[in-house]
Amino acid sequence: MTEALEIRLVGLRDRVALLYG
């Protein structure tokens, strides 16, 4: 696995958290 993948997953989670508030 690459670090970029982990960062992307974290970013996606952050976006979902922002959308769901």
RODO-2510 file (C-alpha; in nm, 4 decimals, decimal comma):
residues 21
     n   res          X          Y          Z
     1     m     0,0000     0,0000     0,0000
     2     t     0,1135     0,3541    -0,0616
     3     e     0,1028     0,6538     0,1656
     4     a    -0,0932     0,8456    -0,0973
     5     l    -0,3705     0,5894    -0,0654
     6     e    -0,3874     0,6364     0,3096
     7     i    -0,3917     1,0141     0,2729
     8     r    -0,6699     0,9830     0,0159
     9     l    -0,8734     0,7649     0,2520
    10     v    -0,8249     1,0141     0,5341
    11     g    -0,9251     1,3008     0,3054
    12     l    -1,2350     1,1131     0,1956
    13     r    -1,3300     1,0474     0,5576
    14     d    -1,2824     1,4165     0,6370
    15     r    -1,5071     1,5103     0,3448
    16     v    -1,7769     1,2682     0,4561
    17     a    -1,7564     1,4058     0,8094
    18     l    -1,7999     1,7581     0,6751
    19     l    -2,0939     1,6567     0,4578
    20     y    -2,2660     1,4751     0,7422
    21     g    -2,1703     1,7461     0,9899
***
